[in-house]
Amino acid sequence: MLHRFLQKHISSELPLTSACSSFPDLKDREMEDKPMAKLEKRVNYRKQYPGLSDEQIEALEKSDRKMEYQQYDLKAERYRIDYVKRTVAFVPSREDSYERLLEENRQFADERVSVENAAVKAVMLEKMQTCLELLAPKEKELITELFLKGKSERQLSRETDIPYMTIHDRKIKILGKLKKLMDK
């Protein structure tokens, strides 16, 4: 909420004197990265589970830190205070909310298929069908197996006892031929 107010009423690069004039103890530091508020409660695993080894405690603390990163750090908006240049810069969170995007009047992609795209797709499919009819029967069979039936080159190699690289080279040659036919 504070960052939205600052964005609307103050430029993103604000002179430090006006932003932090009431914080003289902060001016001694060169640069500071301020996260938003988060819970500071840490579990003392050594006290809670005295029988655990150091490796287990370290693993638990590491998982806590990962969880904290996922819950707070990624979602937190920050203000970067540069005491040398005397500026304050807003760093937005890495996770966008739907509400914030609506506030900024962001446009979302239309989920419906447009008439133009449907017409172009229909023409391209028709052209592809005519180009496939111009291929030799073996070439057409290979393309059908690989692309229409969804078989892999290795799977087709096992079924036909043709080396994998031979199938791959034939596929590349046929695709080049189809591309030339489509460009005509």
C-alpha positions as CSV (number, residue, x, y, z in Angstrom):
1,M,0.0,0.0,0.0
2,L,2.8,2.4,0.9
3,H,4.6,1.8,-2.4
4,R,1.4,2.7,-4.4
5,F,1.1,6.0,-2.5
6,L,4.8,6.7,-3.1
7,Q,4.5,5.8,-6.8
8,K,1.6,8.1,-7.3
9,H,2.9,11.1,-5.3
10,I,6.6,10.8,-5.5
11,S,9.0,10.0,-8.4
12,S,10.8,6.6,-8.3
13,E,14.1,8.4,-7.7
14,L,13.5,10.6,-4.7
15,P,16.2,12.7,-3.1
16,L,17.2,11.2,0.2
17,T,17.0,14.4,2.1
18,S,13.2,14.7,1.7
19,A,12.6,10.9,2.1
20,C,14.7,10.2,5.2
21,S,15.3,13.6,6.8
22,S,13.6,12.4,10.0
23,F,16.0,9.3,10.2
24,P,19.4,10.7,11.0
25,D,20.7,7.4,12.3
26,L,20.1,5.8,8.9
27,K,22.2,8.3,7.0
28,D,25.4,6.8,8.4
29,R,25.0,3.6,6.2
30,E,26.0,3.7,2.5
31,M,23.1,1.6,1.1
32,E,20.2,-0.3,2.5
33,D,17.6,-2.7,1.1
34,K,14.4,-2.5,3.1
35,P,11.9,-5.4,2.8
36,M,8.3,-5.2,3.9
37,A,7.4,-6.4,7.3
38,K,7.6,-10.2,7.9
39,L,7.4,-12.5,10.8
40,E,10.7,-12.7,12.8
41,K,9.8,-15.7,14.8
42,R,12.4,-18.4,14.4
43,V,12.1,-22.0,15.7
44,N,15.0,-23.0,17.9
45,Y,15.3,-26.6,16.8
46,R,18.3,-27.3,19.2
47,K,16.0,-26.5,22.1
48,Q,12.9,-28.1,20.8
49,Y,14.6,-31.3,19.6
50,P,17.8,-31.8,21.6
51,G,18.5,-35.3,20.2
52,L,19.0,-34.1,16.6
53,S,22.4,-33.9,14.9
54,D,23.9,-30.7,13.5
55,E,23.2,-31.8,9.9
56,Q,19.5,-32.4,10.7
57,I,19.1,-29.0,12.4
58,E,20.9,-27.3,9.5
59,A,18.5,-29.0,7.1
60,L,15.5,-27.9,9.1
61,E,16.7,-24.3,9.3
62,K,17.5,-24.4,5.5
63,S,13.9,-25.6,4.8
64,D,12.6,-22.8,7.0
65,R,14.6,-20.2,5.1
66,K,13.3,-21.6,1.8
67,M,9.8,-21.4,3.0
68,E,10.3,-17.9,4.3
69,Y,11.8,-16.9,0.9
70,Q,8.7,-18.3,-0.9
71,Q,6.2,-16.7,1.4
72,Y,7.8,-13.3,2.0
73,D,10.9,-12.4,0.0
74,L,9.4,-13.1,-3.4
75,K,6.2,-11.2,-2.6
76,A,7.8,-8.3,-0.7
77,E,8.1,-4.9,-2.3
78,R,11.3,-3.1,-1.3
79,Y,12.7,0.3,-1.2
80,R,16.4,0.6,-2.1
81,I,18.0,3.5,-0.2
82,D,21.3,4.7,-1.6
83,Y,22.9,6.9,1.0
84,V,25.8,7.9,-1.3
85,K,23.7,9.1,-4.2
86,R,21.0,10.2,-1.8
87,T,18.1,8.5,-3.6
88,V,15.3,6.1,-2.8
89,A,14.2,3.6,-5.4
90,F,11.1,1.4,-5.4
91,V,11.7,-2.3,-6.3
92,P,8.4,-4.1,-7.0
93,S,7.7,-7.6,-5.8
94,R,8.4,-10.5,-8.2
95,E,4.9,-11.7,-7.9
96,D,2.2,-9.7,-9.5
97,S,-1.3,-9.6,-8.1
98,Y,-4.4,-9.4,-10.2
99,E,-5.5,-6.3,-8.4
100,R,-2.3,-4.4,-9.0
101,L,-2.4,-5.3,-12.7
102,L,-6.0,-4.0,-12.9
103,E,-4.9,-0.8,-11.1
104,E,-2.3,-0.2,-13.7
105,N,-4.8,-0.9,-16.5
106,R,-2.8,-3.7,-17.9
107,Q,-4.5,-5.4,-20.9
108,F,-4.9,-9.2,-20.8
109,A,-4.8,-11.4,-23.9
110,D,-8.2,-12.3,-25.2
111,E,-8.8,-16.0,-24.7
112,R,-11.1,-16.3,-27.7
113,V,-9.8,-17.3,-31.1
114,S,-10.1,-14.3,-33.5
115,V,-11.7,-14.8,-36.9
116,E,-8.6,-13.7,-38.7
117,N,-6.4,-16.3,-36.9
118,A,-8.9,-19.0,-37.5
119,A,-9.1,-18.1,-41.3
120,V,-5.3,-18.0,-41.6
121,K,-5.0,-21.4,-39.8
122,A,-7.6,-23.0,-42.1
123,V,-5.8,-21.7,-45.2
124,M,-2.4,-23.0,-43.9
125,L,-3.9,-26.4,-43.0
126,E,-5.4,-26.7,-46.5
127,K,-2.1,-25.7,-48.1
128,M,-0.2,-28.2,-45.9
129,Q,-2.6,-31.0,-47.0
130,T,-2.0,-30.3,-50.7
131,C,1.8,-30.2,-50.1
132,L,1.7,-33.5,-48.2
133,E,-0.2,-35.0,-51.2
134,L,2.8,-34.1,-53.4
135,L,5.3,-36.1,-51.3
136,A,6.3,-39.7,-52.3
137,P,4.4,-42.4,-50.4
138,K,7.4,-43.3,-48.2
139,E,8.0,-39.7,-47.3
140,K,4.3,-39.2,-46.5
141,E,4.3,-42.3,-44.3
142,L,7.3,-41.1,-42.4
143,I,5.8,-37.6,-41.7
144,T,2.5,-39.2,-40.8
145,E,4.1,-41.6,-38.2
146,L,6.3,-38.8,-36.7
147,F,4.0,-35.9,-36.6
148,L,0.4,-37.1,-36.8
149,K,0.7,-40.3,-34.8
150,G,3.2,-38.7,-32.4
151,K,5.9,-41.4,-32.5
152,S,9.5,-40.5,-31.7
153,E,12.3,-41.1,-34.2
154,R,13.9,-43.8,-31.9
155,Q,10.5,-45.6,-31.6
156,L,10.0,-45.6,-35.3
157,S,13.6,-46.8,-35.7
158,R,12.9,-49.8,-33.5
159,E,9.7,-50.6,-35.3
160,T,11.1,-50.4,-38.8
161,D,14.7,-51.6,-38.1
162,I,16.0,-48.5,-39.9
163,P,18.8,-46.7,-38.1
164,Y,17.8,-43.7,-36.0
165,M,20.1,-41.3,-37.8
166,T,18.7,-42.4,-41.2
167,I,15.2,-41.6,-40.1
168,H,16.4,-38.3,-38.7
169,D,18.2,-37.3,-41.9
170,R,15.1,-38.3,-44.0
171,K,12.9,-36.3,-41.7
172,I,15.1,-33.2,-42.1
173,K,15.2,-33.7,-45.9
174,I,11.4,-34.1,-46.1
175,L,10.7,-31.0,-43.9
176,G,13.0,-29.0,-46.2
177,K,11.1,-30.2,-49.2
178,L,7.7,-29.3,-47.5
179,K,9.0,-25.9,-46.7
180,K,9.9,-25.3,-50.4
181,L,6.5,-26.5,-51.4
182,M,4.8,-24.3,-48.9
183,D,6.7,-21.2,-50.1
184,K,5.6,-21.7,-53.7
